[in-house]
């Protein structure tokens, strides 16, 4: 039991890498050089639904997956309102009195 405890820090990273590799076995893994050289080829593969993992050496760096836009609410066009319209009273455009101008420091 003591041997396992002493080996745990050394073995744990290897086990996690093994588990990660096992979960990604159906995913194509390529090097950064391969990704730079043949990016358009891999983007075409991603468009068909494949997932590609980019690795630097043995370290997994990035994952290329098809883009899935969120189904969020569309924004209104410029000038359109989201809610009911409202009227601005004419008093809002009336000139300020001398007293109001002094209060504002103008």
Protein Blocks (a to p, Z undefined) as FASTA:
>chain_A
ZZmmmmmmmmmmmmmmmmmmmmmmmpccddfklmmmmmmmmmmmmmnopacdddehjbcf
bdcddddddfbdcdddehiafbdcddddfklmpccdfklmmmnoZZ
